[in-house]
């Protein structure tokens, strides 16, 4: 069984037992979180697509770790103006393990 969830402005296709990195969540390591914004649930040929969300569907997960991603360098150069700017950014993330998909097809 798989599901498509929405969190942090992004959509993820998840299955039970897999690990993924999502945008930072305000949860402690080891605590359980649930994703209520389920856009689609499927198992084999049986697929339920929400309009926009699947009613009664929920994805339960466990928080494994928090971290910061790789550094991204932003460099701006305005030619012939003697102006340049260098900045860096590291995005926070939360690593979760998908435990269960409830309310499936």
KEKEMAR-600622 format. One record per residue: residue in three letters; x, y, z of N, C-alpha, C, O in turn. Coordinates in steps of 0.02 Angstrom, whole numbers, plus 32768, in hexadecimal, padded with zeros to 4 digits. Layout:
<atoms>
alaXYZXYZXYZXYZ/...
</atoms>
This chain:
<atoms>
unk802A7FC68000800080008000802D803E8000806080408022/unk801980717FDB803E80AE7FD7800E80E97FDD7FD280E27FD5/unk802B81237FEA800381607FF1802C819B7FD8806A81987FD8/unk800A81D07FC5802A820E7FB3801582417FE87FDA82507FEF/unk8046825C800D8037828B8042805482CF8031808082D58007/unk80398302805280518346804880688361808C8041836280BC/unk80A78376808F80C1839580CC80F983C580B9812283B6808E/unk80FA83FE80D9812E842F80CC812C844C808681608461806C/unk80F2844D806680EC84688022810384387FEC8106844C7FB2/unk811383FB7FFE812983C97FCD80FE838B7FD280DC83818004/unk80FF83637F9E80D983257F9C810A82EA7F99813D82EC7F76/unk80FA82B57FBF8125827B7FC380FB823C7FB880C382377FD2/unk8116820C7F9280F781CA7F8B8119819D7FBF815581937FBC/unk80F181827FED810D815C802580EF8116802780B6810B8012/unk811680E8804280FF80A48050811080948098813B80B480B6/unk80EF806480B380FB805080F88141803380FF8156800980D7/unk8166804B813281A98032814081E1805B8122821B804E8133/unk81D3808A80F6820A80B080D8821A80EF810181F181088127/unk8257810880F7826E814481198274817C80E68288817180AD/unk826281B980FB826A81F180CF8277823080F7826882348132/unk8292826280D482A082A380F2826B82D480DC826082DD80A0/unk824B82F4810C8218832680FE822F8368811C8260836A8142/unk820C839E810D821B83DE812B821583D8817781F183AE8190/unk82398403819A823E83FE81E381FA83FF820581D0842981F6/unk81EF83CE823181B183C8825781BF83D882A181F583C682BA/unk819083F882C3819A8407830B818883CA8336815683CB8359/unk81B18396833381A38359835981E5833F8375821A83498358/unk81E1831D83AE821C830183CE823182C083AB8208829F838B/unk827182AF83B1828A82708394826A823683BA826A823583F7/unk825082068395822F81CC83B281E481D483B981C181A383C7/unk81C9820F83B08181821983B6815D82078376817C82038340/unk811E81FC837C80F481E9834380D48227832580BD82538349/unk80D4822B82E380B2826182C080828242828E808A82098278/unk804F8269827C80208250824A801682868215801282C18224/unk8012827081D78007829C819F7FBE829481897FAA825E8172/unk7F9782CA81907F5082C781807F4282DC81387F0C82CC811D/unk7F7082FF81197F65831580D47F7B82DD80A47FB282DF8089/unk7F4E82AD809A7F5B8275806D7F368283802C7EF98289802B/unk7F5C82877FF57F3F82987FB47F27825B7F8D7EF8825F7F66/unk7F4982217F997F3781E47F747F4D81A87F9C7F8181A87FBC/unk7F2581737F997F3681337FB97F2A80FD7F867EF680FC7F64/unk7F5980CF7F807F5180997F4F7F6F80587F677F9E80567F8E/unk7F5080227F4D7F6A7FDF7F597F587FB57F1D7F1E7FA37F12/unk7F8B7FA57EF57F7E7F807EB87F577FAA7E867F6B7FE17E75/unk7F1E7F8F7E707EF37FB47E417EC27FE17E647EA5800E7E44/unk7EB77FD87EA57E8880017ECB7EAA80427EDF7ED980417F08/unk7E9380797EC47EB180BA7ED27E7980EB7EE57E4680F07EC4/unk7E85810E7F1D7E5681437F327E7981867F2B7EAD81917F4B/unk7E5D81B27F037E7981F47EF97E4B82267F1B7E0F82257F10/unk7E6882527F437E4082837F677E3082BF7F3D7E4D82CA7F07/unk7DFF82E67F567DEB83227F337DE4835B7F657DAB836D7F74/unk7E1883797F7F7E5F836C7F747E7C83377FA27EB1831C7F93/unk7E5C83287FDB7E7782F7800B7E4B82BA800F7E0F82BE8004/unk7E698281801F7E448243802A7E28824680717E4D824D80A1/unk7DE6824180777DC6824780B87DD4820980E27DCC81D080CA/unk7DE7821381207DF481DC814E7E3881BC81487E488190816F/unk7E6181D181187EA281B3810F7ED681D8813A7ED182148145/unk7F0681B181527F3981CD817E7F7881A381777F7481668170/unk7FB281C3817A7FF281A08178801581AD81BA802081E681CE/unk8027817781DD8048817C821E8092816E821580A7814181F1/unk80BB819782378103819282318124819E8274810581B782A3/unk8165818C8278818D819782B381C981C382A081E981B8826D/unk81D781F482CA8210822182BE825081FE82D1825781E6830A/unk827F81F982A282BF81D882AE82F6820982C1831E81FC82EE/unk82FA8242829E8330827282AA831E82B5828B82F282BB8261/unk834282E882A3833F832B82868384833A826C83B683228286/unk83888363823883C98374821D83C583B081EF839183D081E7/unk83FE83BE81D0840383F481A0842283D88160845083B08162/unk840783EF8127841D83D580E7846083F180D28480841680F7/unk847583E0809684B383F8807A84B08444806F847A84608064/unk84EA8464807184ED84AC806884E484BD801E8503849F7FF2/unk84B984EE801284AE85087FCF84CB854E7FCD84BB85787FF8/unk84F5855C7F9C8514859E7F9684EE85C87F6484E185B37F2B/unk84DB86057F7984B886347F4E84EA866B7F3D8502868E7F6A/unk84F886757EFD852886A77EE7850686D57EB584EE86BE7E81/unk850687167EC584E987477E98852087777E81854687907EAA/unk852387827E41855587AF7E24853287E07DF6850E87CC7DC7/unk853C881F7E03852188537DD6855C886D7DAD858588937DC6/unk855F88587D6F859A88677D4785A088B27D3A856F88D67D32/unk85DE88C87D3885F1890E7D2C85D8893D7D6285D9897A7D59/unk85C189247D9C85A8894E7DD285D289487E1185C389697E43/unk8605891E7E10862F89127E4B860588FA7E86861089107EBF/unk85D688CE7E7985AA88B77EAE85A3886B7EA9859088507E74/unk85B288497EDF85A788017EE1859587ED7F2985AB880D7F59/unk856D87B97F2E855587A17F6F855A87557F70854687347F41/unk8575873B7FA6857886F37FB0855386E27FF0856386FE8025/unk852486B47FED84FE869F802784FA86538026850386347FF2/unk84ED8636806084E485EF806584A385DE80888487860880AC/unk848B85A1807E844C858C809D844E854180AA8465851A8080/unk8437852D80E5842F84E680F583E884DD810D83D384FC813E/unk83C384B180EC837C84A680FC8375847281348396843F8132/unk834B84818165833C8451819A830E841A818182E284278157/unk831783DE819A82EC83A7818782DE837A81C38301837D81F6/unk82AB835181BC829A831E81ED829782DB81C9827582D58196/unk82B982AA81E382B8826781C58284823E81E9828682378226/unk8255822281C3821E81FB81E0821C81B581C1823381AA8189/unk8200818681E681F3814281CE81A7813981CB8184814481FD/unk818E812581918147811A8188813480D981A8814F80A48196/unk810580DB81D880F1809F81FC80B2807F81E080AF804281D7/unk808080A881D1803F808B81BE801980BC8192801F80F9819A/unk7FF180A181657FC480C9813C7F7D80B3814E7F6A807A8143/unk7F5680E1816A7F1380D181837EDF80EE81547EE881248139/unk7EA880CA814A7E7280E281207E8080D980D67E6D810380AD/unk7EA080A380C67EB3809780817E7C807C80557E41807B8069/unk7E8E8067801A7E5E804F7FE87E44800A7FFB7E1B7FEE7FD7/
</atoms>
